[in-house]
Amino acid sequence: MIKRLFDIAVSAAGLIVFAPIAAVIALAIKIEDGGPVFFTQERVGKDCRVFRAFKFRSMIVDAERHTGAVQATVDDPRVTRVGRILRATAFDELPQLWNIFRGDMSVVGPRPLRPGESDTTADGVMLPLSAIPGYERRHRVRPGLTGVAQVYAPRDLPRNGKFRYDLLYLKRAGLCVDLVLIIMSFWITARGRWEHRGRKV
């Protein structure tokens, strides 16, 4: 209950404080290529409920039309010029404050996964993330805008490797841990290191 009240307070304040920045971002996206300002994706939330997450569009229009759902690579040609700034600072995630306010997400928690997301094992076999031990346990809480995996996991770590960070958060979750992760997230944003392939902090 306390965590939910914290989420409501932080997301409401964030929506107000960041409104002028959001307006500038929306204008920049529109000026660059005239495409949609927002991009939405289905994500798996608490109790495995699927919801639609909002983001500022950081890639070309219909970026996944020919590739499907693939993770962005270094110097990915699908990322726009404005998008590179947004992704480095995580400002593309600002619209998810609305998801937090609505109750789809939390400020801090495990990464919000996509439905049917999978990863390649060391043997080259595609393994659905839902088959990895701990999948259901990590969905007993709301996914987070930030979290242990988002802050500490290397950018190119395989998805099943990031599970360990998500499960570690569940073991250590608490107000103090959340506050530290929020502070670390602001530090990463200030230095524009969210897309850094090595250590972000």
MDTraj code that builds the backbone (N, CA, C; nanometers):
import mdtraj as md
import numpy as np

residues = "MET ILE LYS ARG LEU PHE ASP ILE ALA VAL SER ALA ALA GLY LEU ILE VAL PHE ALA PRO ILE ALA ALA VAL ILE ALA LEU ALA ILE LYS ILE GLU ASP GLY GLY PRO VAL PHE PHE THR GLN GLU ARG VAL GLY LYS ASP CYS ARG VAL PHE ARG ALA PHE LYS PHE ARG SER MET ILE VAL ASP ALA GLU ARG HIS THR GLY ALA VAL GLN ALA THR VAL ASP ASP PRO ARG VAL THR ARG VAL GLY ARG ILE LEU ARG ALA THR ALA PHE ASP GLU LEU PRO GLN LEU TRP ASN ILE PHE ARG GLY ASP MET SER VAL VAL GLY PRO ARG PRO LEU ARG PRO GLY GLU SER ASP THR THR ALA ASP GLY VAL MET LEU PRO LEU SER ALA ILE PRO GLY TYR GLU ARG ARG HIS ARG VAL ARG PRO GLY LEU THR GLY VAL ALA GLN VAL TYR ALA PRO ARG ASP LEU PRO ARG ASN GLY LYS PHE ARG TYR ASP LEU LEU TYR LEU LYS ARG ALA GLY LEU CYS VAL ASP LEU VAL LEU ILE ILE MET SER PHE TRP ILE THR ALA ARG GLY ARG TRP GLU HIS ARG GLY ARG LYS VAL".split()
xyz = np.array([
    [0.0839, -0.1204, 0.0000],
    [0.0000, 0.0000, 0.0000],
    [0.0879, 0.1261, 0.0000],
    [0.1927, 0.1264, 0.0848],
    [0.2823, 0.2419, 0.0916],
    [0.3538, 0.2616, -0.0414],
    [0.3974, 0.1500, -0.1021],
    [0.4661, 0.1590, -0.2313],
    [0.3733, 0.2170, -0.3376],
    [0.2472, 0.1756, -0.3368],
    [0.1527, 0.2273, -0.4359],
    [0.1287, 0.3769, -0.4151],
    [0.1149, 0.4207, -0.2918],
    [0.0974, 0.5633, -0.2649],
    [0.2208, 0.6423, -0.3086],
    [0.3394, 0.5831, -0.2859],
    [0.4643, 0.6451, -0.3304],
    [0.4647, 0.6583, -0.4821],
    [0.4227, 0.5520, -0.5525],
    [0.4174, 0.5543, -0.6988],
    [0.3236, 0.6638, -0.7499],
    [0.2077, 0.6762, -0.6870],
    [0.1096, 0.7764, -0.7292],
    [0.1671, 0.9165, -0.7096],
    [0.2284, 0.9386, -0.5935],
    [0.2840, 1.0708, -0.5631],
    [0.3967, 1.1069, -0.6591],
    [0.4890, 1.0134, -0.6822],
    [0.6034, 1.0405, -0.7695],
    [0.5589, 1.0603, -0.9135],
    [0.4686, 0.9746, -0.9619],
    [0.4253, 0.9856, -1.1020],
    [0.3441, 1.1120, -1.1250],
    [0.2587, 1.1489, -1.0297],
    [0.1799, 1.2716, -1.0443],
    [0.2717, 1.3932, -1.0467],
    [0.3692, 1.3954, -0.9561],
    [0.4641, 1.5073, -0.9525],
    [0.5468, 1.5099, -1.0804],
    [0.5891, 1.3931, -1.1255],
    [0.6701, 1.3849, -1.2475],
    [0.5945, 1.4333, -1.3702],
    [0.4672, 1.3964, -1.3799],
    [0.3871, 1.4408, -1.4947],
    [0.3760, 1.5930, -1.4991],
    [0.3701, 1.6549, -1.3816],
    [0.3597, 1.8013, -1.3755],
    [0.4963, 1.8663, -1.4020],
    [0.5981, 1.8194, -1.3310],
    [0.7315, 1.8805, -1.3408],
    [0.7904, 1.8660, -1.4812],
    [0.7726, 1.7479, -1.5404],
    [0.8337, 1.7216, -1.6705],
    [0.7457, 1.7610, -1.7887],
    [0.6290, 1.8191, -1.7623],
    [0.5384, 1.8583, -1.8715],
    [0.6049, 1.9520, -1.9727],
    [0.6789, 2.0563, -1.9296],
    [0.7443, 2.1431, -2.0289],
    [0.8492, 2.0687, -2.1121],
    [0.9260, 1.9791, -2.0484],
    [1.0254, 1.9007, -2.1215],
    [0.9559, 1.8081, -2.2206],
    [0.8462, 1.7472, -2.1767],
    [0.7712, 1.6570, -2.2639],
    [0.7191, 1.7309, -2.3872],
    [0.6764, 1.8547, -2.3685],
    [0.6266, 1.9338, -2.4811],
    [0.7379, 1.9612, -2.5819],
    [0.8574, 1.9931, -2.5329],
    [0.9730, 2.0178, -2.6210],
    [1.0097, 1.8897, -2.6957],
    [1.0092, 1.7766, -2.6251],
    [1.0417, 1.6482, -2.6879],
    [0.9411, 1.6163, -2.7979],
    [0.8136, 1.6332, -2.7682],
    [0.7096, 1.6043, -2.8662],
    [0.7277, 1.6899, -2.9917],
    [0.7594, 1.8172, -2.9729],
    [0.7818, 1.9078, -3.0859],
    [0.9029, 1.8638, -3.1676],
    [1.0111, 1.8246, -3.0991],
    [1.1330, 1.7821, -3.1684],
    [1.1089, 1.6572, -3.2516],
    [1.0342, 1.5629, -3.1971],
    [1.0031, 1.4385, -3.2704],
    [0.9217, 1.4709, -3.3949],
    [0.8242, 1.5579, -3.3777],
    [0.7360, 1.5936, -3.4899],
    [0.8127, 1.6676, -3.5988],
    [0.9004, 1.7588, -3.5586],
    [0.9771, 1.8366, -3.6561],
    [1.0725, 1.7468, -3.7345],
    [1.1315, 1.6478, -3.6666],
    [1.2335, 1.5655, -3.7335],
    [1.1793, 1.4888, -3.8530],
    [1.0678, 1.4188, -3.8372],
    [1.0201, 1.3386, -3.9514],
    [0.8689, 1.3417, -3.9717],
    [0.7994, 1.4197, -3.8892],
    [0.6556, 1.4333, -3.9067],
    [0.5745, 1.3143, -3.8615],
    [0.6406, 1.2121, -3.8060],
    [0.5707, 1.0908, -3.7637],
    [0.5053, 1.1061, -3.6273],
    [0.4448, 0.9978, -3.5797],
    [0.3784, 1.0010, -3.4496],
    [0.4756, 1.0346, -3.3368],
    [0.4258, 1.1025, -3.2371],
    [0.5088, 1.1400, -3.1225],
    [0.5266, 1.0208, -3.0285],
    [0.4211, 0.9440, -3.0109],
    [0.4246, 0.8344, -2.9139],
    [0.4377, 0.6988, -2.9821],
    [0.4907, 0.6049, -2.9059],
    [0.5045, 0.4668, -2.9494],
    [0.4526, 0.3797, -2.8354],
    [0.3722, 0.2808, -2.8657],
    [0.3193, 0.1947, -2.7607],
    [0.3607, 0.0504, -2.7850],
    [0.3770, -0.0219, -2.6772],
    [0.4122, -0.1632, -2.6826],
    [0.3337, -0.2377, -2.5760],
    [0.2997, -0.3630, -2.6076],
    [0.2388, -0.4474, -2.5057],
    [0.3478, -0.4948, -2.4104],
    [0.3180, -0.4908, -2.2816],
    [0.4104, -0.5375, -2.1793],
    [0.3341, -0.6251, -2.0803],
    [0.4084, -0.7096, -2.0098],
    [0.3481, -0.7987, -1.9116],
    [0.3654, -0.7370, -1.7738],
    [0.2526, -0.7182, -1.7048],
    [0.2556, -0.6542, -1.5746],
    [0.2309, -0.7503, -1.4601],
    [0.1869, -0.6946, -1.3508],
    [0.1598, -0.7732, -1.2310],
    [0.0562, -0.8812, -1.2610],
    [0.0796, -1.0002, -1.2057],
    [-0.0079, -1.1161, -1.2262],
    [-0.0184, -1.1536, -1.3738],
    [0.0868, -1.1209, -1.4494],
    [0.0968, -1.1545, -1.5933],
    [-0.0116, -1.0870, -1.6767],
    [-0.0670, -0.9770, -1.6250],
    [-0.1664, -0.9011, -1.7032],
    [-0.0944, -0.8166, -1.8078],
    [-0.1412, -0.8243, -1.9311],
    [-0.0796, -0.7482, -2.0398],
    [-0.1378, -0.6069, -2.0426],
    [-0.0504, -0.5081, -2.0518],
    [-0.0947, -0.3692, -2.0622],
    [-0.0167, -0.3025, -2.1742],
    [-0.0578, -0.1830, -2.2118],
    [0.0095, -0.1094, -2.3182],
    [0.0929, 0.0014, -2.2567],
    [0.2262, -0.0076, -2.2768],
    [0.3187, 0.0915, -2.2231],
    [0.3406, 0.2031, -2.3241],
    [0.3499, 0.3253, -2.2741],
    [0.3683, 0.4429, -2.3597],
    [0.5132, 0.4898, -2.3568],
    [0.5629, 0.5308, -2.4729],
    [0.6967, 0.5877, -2.4840],
    [0.6942, 0.7000, -2.5869],
    [0.7933, 0.7885, -2.5785],
    [0.8172, 0.8788, -2.6904],
    [0.8859, 0.7966, -2.7987],
    [0.8458, 0.8157, -2.9225],
    [0.9040, 0.7380, -3.0329],
    [1.0487, 0.7798, -3.0537],
    [1.1387, 0.6822, -3.0488],
    [1.2815, 0.7103, -3.0663],
    [1.3377, 0.6454, -3.1929],
    [1.2535, 0.5718, -3.2640],
    [1.2966, 0.5065, -3.3880],
    [1.2126, 0.5562, -3.5052],
    [1.2537, 0.5183, -3.6249],
    [1.1764, 0.5543, -3.7433],
    [1.0374, 0.4934, -3.7335],
    [0.9440, 0.5461, -3.8084],
    [0.8074, 0.4942, -3.8087],
    [0.8088, 0.3498, -3.8576],
    [0.7301, 0.2637, -3.7905],
    [0.7209, 0.1209, -3.8251],
    [0.8579, 0.0530, -3.8252],
    [0.9377, 0.0823, -3.7240],
    [1.0751, 0.0302, -3.7167],
    [1.0812, -0.1215, -3.7114],
    [0.9764, -0.1854, -3.6590],
    [0.9797, -0.3308, -3.6438],
    [0.9041, -0.4041, -3.7538],
    [0.8627, -0.3307, -3.8558],
    [0.7824, -0.3928, -3.9616],
    [0.8569, -0.5067, -4.0296],
    [0.9852, -0.4866, -4.0596],
    [1.0614, -0.5874, -4.1332],
    [1.1492, -0.6744, -4.0436],
    [1.1760, -0.6286, -3.9211],
    [1.2661, -0.7031, -3.8338],
    [1.1939, -0.7783, -3.7232],
    [1.0715, -0.7372, -3.6921],
    [1.0059, -0.7919, -3.5751],
    [1.0621, -0.7267, -3.4496],
    [1.0303, -0.7852, -3.3347],
    [1.0734, -0.7289, -3.2069],
    [1.2174, -0.7688, -3.1775],
    [1.3106, -0.6808, -3.2130],
    [1.4522, -0.7056, -3.1851],
    [1.5087, -0.5895, -3.1046],
    [1.6033, -0.6212, -3.0173],
    [1.6649, -0.5193, -2.9322],
    [1.7545, -0.4294, -3.0161],
    [1.7566, -0.3012, -2.9816],
    [1.8399, -0.2060, -3.0544],
    [1.9877, -0.2415, -3.0373],
    [2.0643, -0.2230, -3.1431],
    [2.2072, -0.2517, -3.1419],
    [2.2861, -0.1212, -3.1392],
    [2.4183, -0.1313, -3.1266],
    [2.5040, -0.0130, -3.1319],
    [2.4873, 0.0535, -3.2686],
    [2.4676, 0.1849, -3.2688],
    [2.4491, 0.2608, -3.3933],
    [2.3361, 0.2050, -3.4780],
    [2.2308, 0.1610, -3.4133],
    [2.1145, 0.1048, -3.4842],
    [2.0593, 0.2093, -3.5811],
    [2.0504, 0.1767, -3.7115],
    [2.0037, 0.2752, -3.8092],
    [1.8561, 0.3117, -3.7940],
    [1.7828, 0.2342, -3.7165],
    [1.6402, 0.2638, -3.6958],
    [1.6194, 0.3792, -3.5983],
    [1.7213, 0.4094, -3.5169],
    [1.7079, 0.5147, -3.4159],
    [1.7263, 0.6514, -3.4810],
    [1.6350, 0.7431, -3.4531],
    [1.6420, 0.8771, -3.5105],
    [1.7444, 0.9626, -3.4351],
    [1.7746, 1.0810, -3.4884],
    [1.8693, 1.1704, -3.4205],
    [1.8148, 1.2146, -3.2857],
    [1.6875, 1.2535, -3.2834],
    [1.6253, 1.2897, -3.1550],
    [1.6210, 1.1669, -3.0649],
    [1.5930, 1.0526, -3.1251],
    [1.5837, 0.9284, -3.0489],
    [1.7120, 0.8929, -2.9767],
    [1.8268, 0.9252, -3.0360],
    [1.9544, 0.8921, -2.9711],
    [1.9693, 0.9689, -2.8399],
    [1.9253, 1.0931, -2.8407],
    [1.9304, 1.1732, -2.7176],
    [1.8311, 1.1188, -2.6158],
    [1.7116, 1.0876, -2.6628],
    [1.6078, 1.0373, -2.5732],
    [1.6493, 0.9065, -2.5077],
    [1.7073, 0.8173, -2.5857],
    [1.7454, 0.6867, -2.5322],
    [1.8649, 0.6967, -2.4373],
    [1.9576, 0.7874, -2.4661],
    [2.0748, 0.8047, -2.3783],
    [2.0351, 0.8584, -2.2414],
    [1.9314, 0.9419, -2.2375],
    [1.8873, 1.0040, -2.1131],
    [1.7656, 0.9351, -2.0513],
    [1.7084, 0.8390, -2.1265],
    [1.5854, 0.7686, -2.0865],
    [1.4639, 0.8608, -2.0869],
    [1.4744, 0.9768, -2.1534],
    [1.3590, 1.0651, -2.1637],
    [1.2491, 1.0051, -2.2514],
    [1.2838, 0.9051, -2.3322],
    [1.1798, 0.8381, -2.4109],
    [1.0824, 0.7634, -2.3199],
    [1.1238, 0.7374, -2.1963],
    [1.0402, 0.6631, -2.1013],
    [0.9452, 0.7540, -2.0223],
    [0.9576, 0.8860, -2.0358],
    [0.8754, 0.9773, -1.9556],
    [0.7256, 0.9483, -1.9615],
    [0.6694, 0.9131, -2.0807],
    [0.5252, 0.8849, -2.0828],
    [0.4829, 0.7678, -1.9942],
    [0.5797, 0.6847, -1.9523],
    [0.5444, 0.5735, -1.8651],
    [0.5089, 0.6198, -1.7246],
    [0.5327, 0.7478, -1.6951],
    [0.4814, 0.8024, -1.5688],
    [0.3293, 0.7881, -1.5642],
    [0.2667, 0.7964, -1.6810],
    [0.1215, 0.7761, -1.6880],
    [0.0860, 0.6317, -1.6567],
    [0.1682, 0.5362, -1.7072],
    [0.1465, 0.3949, -1.6743],
    [0.1597, 0.3702, -1.5243],
    [0.2539, 0.4411, -1.4613],
    [0.2723, 0.4269, -1.3163],
    [0.1512, 0.4833, -1.2433],
    [0.1068, 0.6004, -1.2845],
    [-0.0089, 0.6644, -1.2215],
    [-0.1333, 0.5765, -1.2326],
    [-0.1488, 0.5102, -1.3491],
    [-0.2639, 0.4225, -1.3723],
    [-0.2568, 0.2923, -1.2949],
    [-0.1373, 0.2541, -1.2518],
    [-0.1226, 0.1292, -1.1788],
    [-0.0699, 0.0140, -1.2617],
    [-0.0319, 0.0408, -1.3870],
    [0.0260, -0.0645, -1.4709],
    [0.1685, -0.0973, -1.4272],
    [0.2402, 0.0053, -1.3816],
    [0.3809, -0.0074, -1.3478],
    [0.4081, 0.0566, -1.2120],
    [0.5314, 0.0387, -1.1657],
    [0.5791, 0.1027, -1.0439],
    [0.7006, 0.1876, -1.0809],
    [0.7388, 0.2783, -0.9942],
    [0.8601, 0.3561, -1.0201],
    [0.9807, 0.2628, -1.0232],
    [0.9861, 0.1687, -0.9283],
    [1.0967, 0.0729, -0.9195],
    [1.0415, -0.0683, -0.9196],
    [1.1057, -0.1554, -0.9961],
    [1.0620, -0.2949, -1.0015],
    [1.1377, -0.3708, -1.1085],
    [1.1004, -0.4945, -1.1343],
    [1.1626, -0.5715, -1.2423],
    [1.1349, -0.5085, -1.3777],
    [1.2145, -0.5449, -1.4772],
    [1.1942, -0.4917, -1.6121],
    [1.0569, -0.5336, -1.6667],
    [0.9855, -0.4445, -1.7366],
    [0.8583, -0.4830, -1.7993],
    [0.8850, -0.5592, -1.9290],
    [0.8583, -0.6876, -1.9304],
    [0.8861, -0.7716, -2.0465],
    [0.7739, -0.7639, -2.1489],
    [0.8063, -0.8000, -2.2731],
    [0.7061, -0.8077, -2.3782],
    [0.6433, -0.9467, -2.3784],
    [0.5154, -0.9581, -2.4111],
    [0.4530, -1.0912, -2.4165],
    [0.5251, -1.1808, -2.5173],
    [0.5500, -1.3050, -2.4790],
    [0.6136, -1.4000, -2.5694],
    [0.7612, -1.3754, -2.5914],
    [0.8230, -1.2878, -2.5110],
    [0.9642, -1.2565, -2.5289],
    [1.0489, -1.3819, -2.5065],
    [1.1532, -1.3967, -2.5846],
    [1.2395, -1.5141, -2.5733],
    [1.3850, -1.4730, -2.5827],
    [1.4733, -1.5671, -2.5535],
    [1.6164, -1.5415, -2.5590],
    [1.6866, -1.6648, -2.6131],
    [1.8061, -1.6463, -2.6644],
    [1.8830, -1.7576, -2.7192],
    [1.9769, -1.8131, -2.6128],
    [1.9732, -1.9449, -2.5920],
    [2.0605, -2.0090, -2.4949],
    [2.2007, -2.0257, -2.5539],
    [2.2935, -2.0732, -2.4706],
    [2.4308, -2.0965, -2.5162],
    [2.4350, -2.2002, -2.6285],
    [2.3340, -2.2871, -2.6352],
    [2.3275, -2.3903, -2.7393],
    [2.2606, -2.3390, -2.8665],
    [2.2213, -2.2117, -2.8670],
    [2.1563, -2.1556, -2.9852],
    [2.0078, -2.1848, -2.9935],
    [1.9502, -2.2324, -2.8833],
    [1.8074, -2.2651, -2.8803],
    [1.7287, -2.1443, -2.8296],
    [1.6164, -2.1138, -2.8963],
    [1.5306, -2.0043, -2.8511],
    [1.4487, -2.0516, -2.7315],
    [1.4654, -1.9840, -2.6184],
    [1.3967, -2.0222, -2.4951],
    [1.2995, -1.9113, -2.4551],
    [1.1701, -1.9429, -2.4480],
    [1.0750, -1.8395, -2.4006],
    [1.1094, -1.7968, -2.2581],
    [1.1036, -1.6669, -2.2327],
    [1.1357, -1.6197, -2.0978],
    [1.0384, -1.6761, -1.9951],
    [0.9174, -1.7082, -2.0401],
    [0.8178, -1.7642, -1.9482],
    [0.8588, -1.9021, -1.8977],
    [0.9575, -1.9658, -1.9645],
    [1.0044, -2.0985, -1.9228],
    [1.1187, -2.0904, -1.8228],
    [1.1708, -1.9704, -1.7983],
    [1.2825, -1.9538, -1.7053],
    [1.2295, -1.9520, -1.5625],
    [1.2912, -2.0318, -1.4728],
    [1.2465, -2.0300, -1.3327],
    [1.2479, -1.8880, -1.2755],
    [1.1412, -1.8528, -1.2099],
    [1.1299, -1.7200, -1.1514],
    [1.0422, -1.6264, -1.2323],
    [0.9954, -1.6697, -1.3510],
    [0.9148, -1.5821, -1.4371],
    [0.7868, -1.5379, -1.3650],
    [0.7154, -1.6337, -1.3075],
    [0.5902, -1.5985, -1.2405],
    [0.6161, -1.5189, -1.1133],
    [0.7249, -1.5532, -1.0422],
    [0.7560, -1.4828, -0.9178],
    [0.7838, -1.3353, -0.9439],
    [0.8532, -1.3047, -1.0530],
    [0.8874, -1.1657, -1.0828],
    [0.7646, -1.0872, -1.1254],
    [0.6548, -1.1579, -1.1601],
    [0.5316, -1.0891, -1.1984],
    [0.4294, -1.0830, -1.0854],
    [0.4757, -1.1090, -0.9651],
    [0.3886, -1.0886, -0.8491],
    [0.3879, -0.9417, -0.8065],
    [0.4788, -0.8640, -0.8644],
    [0.4849, -0.7202, -0.8376],
    [0.4761, -0.6448, -0.9707],
    [0.4486, -0.5167, -0.9626],
    [0.4424, -0.4361, -1.0842],
    [0.5825, -0.4172, -1.1425],
    [0.5965, -0.4190, -1.2735],
    [0.7276, -0.3898, -1.3337],
    [0.7637, -0.2443, -1.3108],
    [0.8940, -0.2148, -1.3159],
    [0.9388, -0.0812, -1.2809],
    [0.9951, -0.0005, -1.3957],
    [0.9797, 0.1302, -1.3840],
    [1.0445, 0.2227, -1.4764],
    [1.1955, 0.2100, -1.4629],
    [1.2408, 0.1886, -1.3400],
    [1.3814, 0.1586, -1.3144],
    [1.3877, 0.0433, -1.2165],
    [1.5091, -0.0084, -1.1946],
    [1.5245, -0.1222, -1.1053],
    [1.6682, -0.1693, -1.1042],
    [1.6937, -0.2782, -1.0353],
    [1.8295, -0.3314, -1.0255],
    [1.8829, -0.3684, -1.1636],
    [1.8033, -0.4393, -1.2422],
    [1.8491, -0.4795, -1.3765],
    [1.8710, -0.3587, -1.4657],
    [1.7790, -0.2622, -1.4609],
    [1.7905, -0.1440, -1.5458],
    [1.9173, -0.0639, -1.5127],
    [1.9523, -0.0565, -1.3864],
    [2.0660, 0.0250, -1.3432],
    [2.1987, -0.0497, -1.3530],
    [2.2000, -0.1760, -1.3116],
    [2.3274, -0.2463, -1.2959],
    [2.3592, -0.3505, -1.4031],
    [2.2592, -0.4055, -1.4706],
    [2.2874, -0.5098, -1.5702],
    [2.3528, -0.4480, -1.6936],
    [2.4599, -0.5090, -1.7453],
    [2.5195, -0.4596, -1.8700],
    [2.4158, -0.4548, -1.9816],
    [2.4240, -0.3544, -2.0669],
    [2.3249, -0.3325, -2.1737],
    [2.3063, -0.4548, -2.2622],
    [2.4162, -0.5265, -2.2936],
    [2.4088, -0.6388, -2.3864],
    [2.3996, -0.7743, -2.3179],
    [2.3761, -0.7759, -2.1870],
    [2.3584, -0.9025, -2.1177],
    [2.2334, -0.9711, -2.1711],
    [2.2406, -1.1022, -2.2010],
    [2.1206, -1.1731, -2.2493],
    [2.0051, -1.1574, -2.1511],
    [1.8846, -1.1631, -2.2050],
    [1.7661, -1.1390, -2.1223],
    [1.7566, -1.2353, -2.0046],
    [1.7928, -1.3626, -2.0277],
    [1.7832, -1.4567, -1.9154],
    [1.8857, -1.4231, -1.8069],
    [1.9959, -1.3573, -1.8435],
    [2.0929, -1.3117, -1.7443],
    [2.0374, -1.1977, -1.6607],
    [1.9585, -1.1122, -1.7235],
    [1.8993, -0.9992, -1.6517],
    [1.7952, -1.0460, -1.5512],
    [1.7455, -1.1695, -1.5700],
    [1.6500, -1.2258, -1.4742],
    [1.7089, -1.2279, -1.3338],
    [1.8391, -1.2588, -1.3230],
    [1.9027, -1.2674, -1.1912],
    [1.8943, -1.1340, -1.1188],
    [1.9088, -1.0252, -1.1950],
    [1.8992, -0.8921, -1.1354],
    [1.7559, -0.8623, -1.0916],
    [1.6590, -0.9035, -1.1747],
    [1.5186, -0.8823, -1.1394],
    [1.4826, -0.9579, -1.0115],
    [1.5282, -1.0832, -1.0017],
    [1.4979, -1.1646, -0.8842],
    [1.5709, -1.1129, -0.7611],
    [1.6908, -1.0556, -0.7823],
    [1.7636, -0.9947, -0.6705],
    [1.6840, -0.8783, -0.6137],
    [1.6201, -0.8002, -0.7019],
    [1.5382, -0.6888, -0.6536],
    [1.4261, -0.7401, -0.5639],
    [1.3622, -0.8508, -0.6039],
    [1.2524, -0.9041, -0.5234],
    [1.2993, -0.9426, -0.3836],
    [1.4235, -0.9894, -0.3729],
    [1.4771, -1.0279, -0.2421],
    [1.5102, -0.9056, -0.1567],
    [1.5520, -0.7974, -0.2206],
    [1.6008, -0.6797, -0.1467],
    [1.5010, -0.5646, -0.1435],
    [1.3862, -0.5801, -0.2059],
    [1.2916, -0.4689, -0.2233],
    [1.2569, -0.4024, -0.0908],
    [1.2513, -0.2722, -0.0935],
    [1.2162, -0.1925, 0.0232],
    [1.2329, -0.0459, -0.0108],
    [1.1834, 0.0425, 0.0738],
    [1.1861, 0.1857, 0.0444],
    [1.3287, 0.2373, 0.0273],
    [1.4203, 0.1932, 0.1120],
    [1.5591, 0.2412, 0.1015],
    [1.6228, 0.1982, -0.0299],
    [1.6012, 0.0723, -0.0677],
    [1.6548, 0.0218, -0.1952],
    [1.5955, 0.1004, -0.3113],
    [1.4645, 0.1248, -0.3062],
    [1.3983, 0.2001, -0.4135],
    [1.4555, 0.3405, -0.4262],
    [1.4767, 0.4071, -0.3133],
    [1.5297, 0.5434, -0.3168],
    [1.6709, 0.5469, -0.3757],
    [1.7525, 0.4487, -0.3390],
    [1.8890, 0.4423, -0.3939],
    [1.8837, 0.4222, -0.5446],
    [1.7972, 0.3329, -0.5911],
    [1.7866, 0.3062, -0.7348],
    [1.7347, 0.4285, -0.8107],
    [1.6443, 0.5032, -0.7505],
    [1.5936, 0.6255, -0.8142],
    [1.7063, 0.7285, -0.8260],
    [1.7833, 0.7455, -0.7199],
    [1.8959, 0.8395, -0.7230],
    [1.9983, 0.7987, -0.8282],
    [2.0311, 0.6682, -0.8337],
    [2.1252, 0.6184, -0.9330],
    [2.0729, 0.6409, -1.0742],
    [1.9425, 0.6267, -1.0930],
    [1.8814, 0.6468, -1.2248],
    [1.8935, 0.7914, -1.2694],
    [1.8729, 0.8847, -1.1773],
    [1.8904, 1.0267, -1.2110],
    [2.0362, 1.0556, -1.2476],
    [2.1299, 0.9895, -1.1777],
    [2.2714, 1.0083, -1.2059],
    [2.3062, 0.9581, -1.3457],
    [2.2502, 0.8438, -1.3840],
    [2.2734, 0.7894, -1.5187],
    [2.2140, 0.8822, -1.6240],
    [2.0938, 0.9329, -1.5984],
    [2.0285, 1.0258, -1.6916],
    [2.1111, 1.1529, -1.7081],
    [2.1601, 1.2069, -1.5972],
    [2.2377, 1.3313, -1.6017],
    [2.3624, 1.3158, -1.6871],
    [2.4185, 1.1947, -1.6913],
    [2.5395, 1.1700, -1.7705],
    [2.5097, 1.1079, -1.9062],
    [2.3804, 1.0846, -1.9354],
    [2.3416, 1.0308, -2.0657],
    [2.4002, 0.8941, -2.0946],
    [2.3975, 0.8046, -1.9935],
    [2.4653, 0.6762, -2.0085],
    [2.3710, 0.5559, -2.0144],
    [2.2422, 0.5786, -2.0383],
    [2.1503, 0.4645, -2.0408],
    [2.1792, 0.3684, -2.1561],
    [2.2334, 0.4170, -2.2648],
    [2.2636, 0.3303, -2.3791],
    [2.4085, 0.2813, -2.3782],
    [2.4833, 0.3173, -2.2735],
    [2.6235, 0.2768, -2.2652],
    [2.6332, 0.1254, -2.2553],
    [2.7209, 0.0644, -2.3326],
    [2.7287, -0.0813, -2.3371],
    [2.8019, -0.1402, -2.2162],
    [2.8814, -0.0618, -2.1443],
    [2.9505, -0.1110, -2.0259],
    [2.8744, -0.0741, -1.8998],
    [2.9500, -0.0434, -1.7940],
    [2.8874, -0.0033, -1.6679],
    [2.8239, 0.1360, -1.6829],
    [2.7015, 0.1477, -1.6336],
    [2.6324, 0.2761, -1.6429],
    [2.6609, 0.3637, -1.5212],
    [2.6986, 0.2992, -1.4101],
    [2.7241, 0.3731, -1.2844],
    [2.8642, 0.3430, -1.2337],
])
top = md.Topology()
chain = top.add_chain()
for i, resn in enumerate(residues, 1):
    res = top.add_residue(resn, chain, resSeq=i)
    for name in ("N", "CA", "C"):
        top.add_atom(name, md.element.get_by_symbol(name[0]), res)
traj = md.Trajectory(xyz[None], top)
